[in-house]
Amino acid sequence: MSLVGKVDSLWRYPVKSMRGEEVGEAFAGYPGVYGDRVFAFKSSASPAGFPYFTAREQRRLLQYRPRFRYPDKAARPVNMSEPDKLGAGPLSADISELMVDVETPDGETLSIDDPVLIEMLLSEIDSKHQLTLIRSHRAMTDCRPLSIFSLQSARQLSQETGTPIDKRRFRANVYLDLASGSGFGENELVGRSLKVGSKVIVRVLERDPRCAMIALDPDTSERTPAVLKKVAQAHEGMAGVYGAVLVEGLIHKGDSIEILN
């Protein structure tokens, strides 16, 4: 095995397209990171293949801060120790234990299923959108279960655009600090299997095709079109990679990452 680098930070996004939360450890399961994107809003104006209402339609979504109502129960699956002895997978929490409250940009806290929240999300946008809250035990990701992005790629894009680039624009689950120090070095991991920490094994499947989300500042939601333009022109529209979990388990901040094959 050869060392790739280490886990810089771990993130999950309780509500799709709202602000994420950094966690010290995360359970990486076959469906993705536990507690990641378990809620989303479906729009009547979105295509059937991608029905979600996102910050592409309402930029202020990024300024809404969701928090799990029962953080201890949302941290990891229940009964994690016993299944390991039996060779079985852990049980997911009851969906009611993954309930979310949302702090609005104005500081008000509302339940994720409060109709007032939908009214706020629909303010100042086209009336063609009618929203429905959806929830799921598994992450409602855009593509693959796990998204991975390196600090070095963010730094390279900062140099290429002449603009400070916050890594959070890329909404990854796992941010890597690559030993090579090379921007976009994660591209070299496609087709390889990685061991993360003491147990988790991830197969890196493909590069991550990017959309207008990366042009939005994660704090202010202001647009910086140069970021998306540079990724499109210099990097084939790709930034970061997608992976699938082959062996489930906990990942911790600072864990080493090694190539298995």
C-alpha positions, 0 to 999 in steps of 0.5 A: 500500500502507498500513502495518498494523504490524509483526511483534512475534514469530513462534511455532511449536508442534512438538507440537499443544497443547504449549508453543510456541517463539519463533523469529526467522524462520519459513518461511511456506508454503502448508501453514503455518509450517514445523515447526508442529504436525508432531506430535500425539496422537490420542485414541480418545475424541475425535470423528472430525472433531477426533481430537486429544488437547489441553490441553482434556483434559489441561491439563498438556500446556501444560507439556511443552516440545518441541524439534527434535532437529536445530534447523538442519534444522527451521528452514526447508525444504531447497534454498530458494535454487535453487527461487526461480530456477526458480519452484518451491517448496522441498522439505520436510525428511525427516520424520526430520529433524523429530524432536522430544524433549520436556522434561516438567514434571519436567525429564525429556527423552523422545523424542516416540515414547517410550511412557513419554511417553504414560503420563505424558500419560494420568496423572490423566485419564479412562481412556477415552483411548487415544493414538496419535502421529501426524506430518505434513509439514504443520501439523495446525492447527485450521482455516486454515494461519496464525493471527494475533493482535495485542498490542493485542487482548491489552491490551484483554482485560486491561482488560476482564477486569481480569486480566493477559493473556499473548498466548501464551494465543492460540497464534498463529503471528504476533503483530502490533503494529498501527500503529492501536493498536486492540484487535481491529484485526485484524478489519478485515483480513479479506478483505484481502491483506497483504505481510509483509516483502519477499516473503510475501503472506497473505490474511486469511480469517476471524476466529478462533473461540475455545475453552477453550484461551484460558482456560489460563495458558500457563505454569501451565495454571491456568484463568482462565474470565473470559478465555473468558467475555469473548471470548464475551460481548463479541467474539462468541467470536472473537479474532484471525484466520486467514490463508492464504499466497499467496506463500511465503517467510521472515518475520522478527521486525520485518518490516513488514506492508502492505495490498495491496488 
